[in-house]
């Protein structure tokens, strides 16, 4: 064997051994390195870079799409007939969120207020904010329910007030007025002579106080002491529990603020978050694994028990008084106004809810909500939260404006808040929190396989050339000239002797 072969075998063996050692080290410590990198990036820390910026400013584009369920037969409804609605939308608003008053505390928590701003996007909408829509008048029909148990004389007085202000049970207003408010003399009158009867002052609109407002002060854990608690709510407005409901379990503030979750999620774990708008904590469950924008995700959806009544799902008894399953009575946190929250078109609700109103078509594709979450970091990649606002209406004796309305939970509108990671933020997220950890994970196996193969190749060739080599070492020294000559003389003598023997044998 030549000198070059021995050196190649030696180098191959050493290189394979080095790669194998590095592979073993990566296999032993690689997961911890990846975990440490993820923890560093998801903690609420001003020095953590991209993750902190995403938490503070939410650069992901969010859109709120509104779909009105316009009443087509208001006169017939007053006569006790079945309501008929027609969905109109979407009317789309770009939503901007930014945290303010950020204060870090010594117990590894941080407090903040998150402000919301909405801007109408005409190019994504079916019409303009000046479109006219016919809906139940909550000032009339909602106030009538509130006065149902008052004296008959009071109800007559309220009916006379409605007539004096020319208030009708159904109103026709623009989209902008219904959402962001309009001046109504009745509001000023009720606040003056019936204080605390209605939960608003000034302009009346469903989202009149949403724009440029915050949803309360959240105090959440930073994850500095325990990464399993990062983003989890410690208090909301200084409270660890609310007092809207009838059981301790229902009053608990569980989970996060609904924007990010702790890392290293598993399918067995649920997503919990507290929603100030719903006045309660909610819980989503794992549905399936998938890929969104090249990022591996877990999809979480709302279980059928989310808005189930106490009869069908006993843990929800604390949210009662209840009606059919599929609607949440939020009157206790909305100044006793008979408002109900549900999925759009009463999806996942008791069938009687959708059957009571013509024009509804509940289905999973259009009306289910979901959150696609990157399980390693707990950061949402894509989401669509869909909820519907409903008003319970019926005839109230003494208030003629309610006519002969049959009791019904009337859908007003539903909205979808959606957002997804895209553009430069997607590339940065994918590179730092998906690609690099994946490469580190695969590298350990590549090093082990390549290193093992190189060592194996070196051993195989060493065995093949074992007559000339001692594993990785081969001798290439020349014998002394005298020894060569001696060997030559011996061979000559042996040959002569052999020839003599042959001759004697012939004789």
N, C-alpha and C positions, 0 to 999 in steps of 0.2 A: 504493500500500500504506500502511496506517495505521501509526502509531507502535507500537501494541501488538503487531502482527505482527512487526515487526523485533526488538523486545525478546524476544519468545518464541523466535524463531529463534536469537538470540544466546545466550539462556540454555540452550536445548536443546543447541546445539552445544557449549557449554562443559561442561555436565553430562555429556554423552556422552563428551567427551574425558577428563574426570576419571575417570569410571567405567572407561573403557578402560585408562587408565594403571594404576589400581588392580588391574584384572583381570590385566594383564601382570605386575605386581609379585607378585600372588598366585600366578600360574602359575609364575613364576620361583622364588619363595621359599616358596610355600605348603607344598610337600612337606617341605621342611626344617623348617618350623615345626611341622608335625604330628609329624615324626620326633623333633624335640627334646622335644616334649611327652610322647610315648610313652616315650622314654628316661628322662625325669625321673620318670615314674610307675613304671617297672618296675625301676629300680635298687634294690638292697637298701640303703636309706638311711633311717635313723630320721626324716628330715625329708621323706620322699616321701609321707607320709600313708597313703591307703587301701592302696596296694600293700604297704607295709611291714607294716601291720597284718594284712593277709591272709596274708602270708608267715609272720609270727610266730605268730599265733593260729589261723589257718585257720578262719574263721567259717562256712565252708560246712558244712552238716550231712552227716556221713559215717555210713554204716551198714554193718555187717558182717553178712551173712546166711549162716548155716550150713545146709548140706543134708547129712544123714547118709545113707550108703548101707548100710542095715541088712541084715545077713545073715539070710536066711530059712531056710536049711537047713544050719546048722553041723555037725550030725551027719553029713550026707551028704558035706560037704566033707572031713571027716576020713577018709572012706572013699575019697576020690579022685574024687568026683563034681564036676560043674561047679557053681561057686558061683551062688547066686541072691540078688539084692539088691533092695531096695525103697527108693526115695528118700523121706526124711522131712525136711520142712522147709518154709519157712525158720524158723530160730530167729534172731531179729534182735537185734543189739546196736548201740546208739548209740555211736559212736566219737568221742572228743574227743582232739585233738592240740594240744600247745602246746610251743613251743621254749623251752629254758632254757639257762642258762650261755652266753648270747650274747656273743661276744668278737670285736671287730673288730681286724684286723691291718693293718700298714702296707703290705703287698703287695696291698692291695685284695681281701682275703678276709675271711670271717667264719666262726667256729666256733660250733657249737651242738650240743645234744642235744635230741632231740624225744621227749617222753613221751606215752604212749598210755594212755587209760583207757576201759573198756568198761562199758556199763550195759545190762542186759537190757530190751528193749521188748516186753512181753507182747502189746500190742494189735496189733503188726505180725507176730507169730509165730503159727505153726500150733499151738503147744502151750507148755507151761511148761518150766522148767529141770528139773523133777522127772520128765519123761517118761523112760521106760526104753528104751534102745537096745542092740541086740546087735551087737558089732563084734569083729574079731580082737583078741586080747590081745597087744599089742605086747611086753609084758614076757616072754611065753612064746615067741611065734613069731618076734619080732625077735631075742631073745637066742639062740634056737636057731640062726638063720642065722649069727650072730657066732661061735658055737662049732663050726660045721661042720667046720673044719679042725683042731680040737683032738683030743687023744687020746680014744679010745673010753671010757676010764675016766672022764675028765673029763665027758664027755657023760652018762654014766650017773649021775654024782654030781649034775649039774645037773638031770637028770630026777627024781632022788630029792628034790632041794630043792623043785622045783615041787610034787611030791606032798605034801611036808611042810607047805607053805604053802597047800595046796588051790588052787593056781593052775590054771586051765583054759585051753585054747587059745582059747576065745571067752568074752567077758565080757558081762554085762548090767549096765550102769550107767546112772545118770541123765545127762541132757544136761549138767548143771552139773558133774558129777564128771568126765566124759570131757574136757570142755574145760578146766576150771579146776583140776582135780586132786582126788585122794582119797588117803587114807592107805593104804599097802600095806606090810605088814611085810617083804615080799620085797625091796622097794627098800632098806630099811635093812640087810637081811642081805647083799645083793649089794655094797652100798657098803662094808660092813665087811670081808667076806672076799674080794671080787673088785673091789678098787678100780679105778676108771676103766673098768669094764666097761660101765656105763650112764652116759649123759651128764646125769644129773639126780640131785638129792637131795631128800629130803622128799617132798612131795606129787607124785604122778605125774599129769600131764594134758597134753594137746597144747598148750594155751595157758597152762599153769600160771605161766609167767614173763613173759607178755605184759602183763598188767594192771599199770599203774603202772610200766612199764619203758620203756627207750629202746632204740633200734636202733643205738647206737654214736655216736661223735662224728664229725659231718660238718664238713668245712671246704670252703666253696664260694666262688666268686668273686662279688664284689658288683656287677660291671659298671661300676665307677667309671672304670677305665682302658680297658676294652674291653667294650662292651655285648654283643658276640657271645658273651662268656664268662659272662654273668650266670647265676647258679644252677648253673653247671657245677662238678662236684666236683673239688676239688684233692686232698684226701686223705680217707680214711675210717679212723678210729682211728689216724691218723698214717701210714697207708700209701697209696702211690700205686698199688699193685697188691696182689692177694691171692695166696695160695699154695695154693689148694684144687685147682687143675686142672693139666693136663699140658702146657699150651702158654702162651706169653707172651700171645698174643692173647686166650685165654679168661680169663686172670688179670687182664686190664686193667680198671681202674675207669673206665668211660666215661659220658659224659652228666651228667645232673643227679641229684638225690636223688628224682626222680619226682613232684614237686609242681608245679613251674613250669619253663618253658623260655625260652631267649632269644627276643626279639621278632623280627618281620619274617620269619616262616617262609614257605617256599615248598614246593609239593608235592613237589619233588625231594629235600627234606631229610627225614631220618628222625628219629624221637624215640628218643634213647638215655637210659637211666637205670640207676643201680646199685641193686639190691635186696639188702639184707643178709639178708632171709629166704630168698631163693633163692641167696644166696652168689655172685651173678654179675651182670654187666651184661646188660641186655636191650635189644632194639631193636624199635620199632614202625614200620610203614610207612603212608604216606598211602593212603587208600581213596577218599574223595570230599569235595567241598565241600558245605556245607549251612547251615542256620540252626537255632540252638537258643535258645529264649527271646528271639527277636528279635535275637540276636547272630550274626554270620557266623562259621562255624567250619570247621575242617578236621577230618575224622574219621581217626584213626589206629587201626590194628588190628595184631594179631600175625600175622606171616607164617608160612606153614606150616613154614618152616625153623627156627623158634624152638626147638623141642624135637626136631628131626630128629637122627638118629644120624649118626655120622661116615661111614658108608657112603653114605647118601643125600645128605649135605651135609658135605663134607670139612672146612670150617672148624670144625665142631663136634667134630672128632675129639679135641680137647683135653678135652672134657667126659666122655669115656669112662673106664671101661668102660661100654658102652652095650648096651641091649637093642633092642627095636623102636623105630622112629621115633615120636615123640609123647610120650615120657617123658624126664625129666631125672633122672639119678642124682645125688642130693644126699647120698649116704652119706659122701663125703669131708669134708663140712662138718657132718655130723651124727653124728660119732663112729662112723663105719662102719656105723651102723644102716641096713638095706636099705630106705631111703625113696626114693620117686620123686615128682617133681612133674610135673603134666600139666595140660592143659585139662580141664574137667569132662566126665565120661563118655568121656574119651579123644578128645574132639573134635580134629580135624586130625591124629590119630595113626594108626598102622598099624591096619587094620581088625581084625587078630587080637587086639588088646588088648580091644576092646569085645566081640568074639565069644566071648572066654574067660569072660565073666561074663554071666549072664542078668539082664535088667532094665535094661540101659543103652541109651540112645537118644541118641547124640550128634547135635546139630544146631546150626546157626549162631545161630538166634534165641535159644536159651536158654543157650548155652554159650560163645559167642565174647566176647572182651573188646574194649573200645574206649575211646578218649579223644577227646572233642570239644574242640578247642583253638581259642581266638581267635588267628588267625595274626599279627595286628599286635602283640599284647602277649605271646604265649606263655603265657597264663593259661588253665588248663582251665575249661571252662564246665559240662561234664557228663562223667562217666566211670563205668565199671563194669569193675573188674579181677576176673577169675574164674580161680581156680586150684584144683586138686584134689591132695590128699595121698593117696599110695598106699603100700602095704607089700607087698614081695615075700615070699611064703610058699611053703614046700614041706616035704616030708618030710625029716627029718634023722635018719640012723641013730644009734641009741643014746638018742634022746630020744623016748620013747613018746608024749608029748603032741602031737607033730606027726602022729601017725597015719600015714595014707597020702596026705597032701595032695599033689595034683598041683601042679607049679610054676605059679604064677600071680601076676601083679601085681594085688593086691587093692585096689580103691578103698575108702577109709575115709570121707572126706567131702570136699565141695568148698565153697568160700566165695566170696562176691562182696562186694567193697568198692566201694561206690557213693556218689557225692556229686554235687551240682549247685548252681550259684549260684541263689539265690532271695531273695525279700523285698527289704528295703532295700538290701542289698549288691548285688543285681542292678540295681536302679534307679541306684545310684551308679556302678556299673561301666559300665552302658549309657550314661549321660549323659556321663561324663568321658572314657571311652576308646573309645566307639563313635559316639555322636551328634555330639559336638562336632568330632572329626576329620572325620567325614563331611560336616558342614556347611561346614567350612573347605575341604574338597576340592571340593564343589559350588559354593561361592561364587565361585571363580575363573572358572568357566565362565559363571555367571549375570552377573557383572560384565562379562565380555568381550562377551557377546551383547547385553545391554541397552545398554551403552555404545556398541557398534558400531551398533546400530539407531538410537539417538538422533542420532549423528553423521550417519548416512545420511539420516535424515528431515530434518535441518537442511539438508543439502546439496541434497536434492531440492527442497525448498520455496524455497531460495535461487535455484535455477536457474529455477523456475517464475516467480518474481517478479524476474527479472534486469533487466527494463526499468525497474523502479522501485528496485531494490536492487543494491548491489554486495556480493554474498554476504551478509554479516551487517549491512550498513549501508544504510540507505535515506535519501534527501534529502526533507525536507518543508518547505524554506524557500519562502516566498511571494515572487514577483517584485515589484520596485518598481512603484509606481503609474504612474510616468512611462513605464516600459517596457511596462506593460500597455496604456496609452493609445496609445503609439507603434505597438504591434502591432495595436491595433484600427484606427488610421488607415490603416495599410498594407493591412489586409484590405479596408477600404472602397474604397481606391483600386484595388485589384486587381479588386474586384467591378465597379466602374464601367468600367474598361478592358475587362473581359470582355464587358459588356453592349454597349459600342460596337462591338466586333468582330462580335458577333452581328447587330447592326442592319445593318452594312455588308454582311455576307454575304447577308442577305435581299434588300437592294437589288440 
